[in-house]
Amino acid sequence: MNKLYSLLFFIVLTVSPFIIQAQDTLYFHNGKKVIGKIIAVNEYTITYKYQNEEATQTAGRYAVEKINYQSGRIDNISEKITISGIDDWQKVMLLDDRTQIAGLKKGSIIRSNTRFLNLHSANTSERKSFERLLKEAAKINSPFLYITYEHETLYPGLIWSIGATQQVKRAVAFGY
């Protein structure tokens, strides 16, 4: 009987380090928690593997709040952006790179354009078009916009400085 207990004790000691491994933990802004292994933290993305899996996953940095590494170190990745109406339109972020939307929830498509004849220069026309996009995103409480289409039309023969350009923009709203 003593030999049996000794054998079981030996098996537990040799196998337990492989079964009980400390893991990294990702905390997402939407409340999701992932236990796994962090592969890389890049400029726009975080690459990781789920516990007991080999396939790699990618999440945008804006979707992740923090990472707790197995060593005990905590890496704060991004602050959560809270939009509570049109007054918060200046908090809405325009995303430059498609990889930044990984892990975010896709919302509605938003369009903005300036009129054919307007009292804006080319510069203020573009700024006004962006401002309209941001305000529309704030109305639906969306903290992120990814521009999918931009077009500027110059009308020859009109006064080039005022009212001679039209801006058309289309974006997709994203949230947590």
PERA-V880349 format. One record per helix or strand of 2 or more residues. SS is the DSSP state (hx for helix, st for strand). FROM is the first residue (numbers start at 1). TO is the last residue. If there is no record, write none. Layout:
ss,from,to
SS,FROM,TO
SS,FROM,TO
This chain:
ss,from,to
hx,2,19
st,24,28
st,33,41
st,45,50
st,56,60
hx,61,63
st,64,68
st,74,76
hx,86,91
st,93,95
hx,98,101
st,105,113
hx,122,139
st,144,154
st,165,175
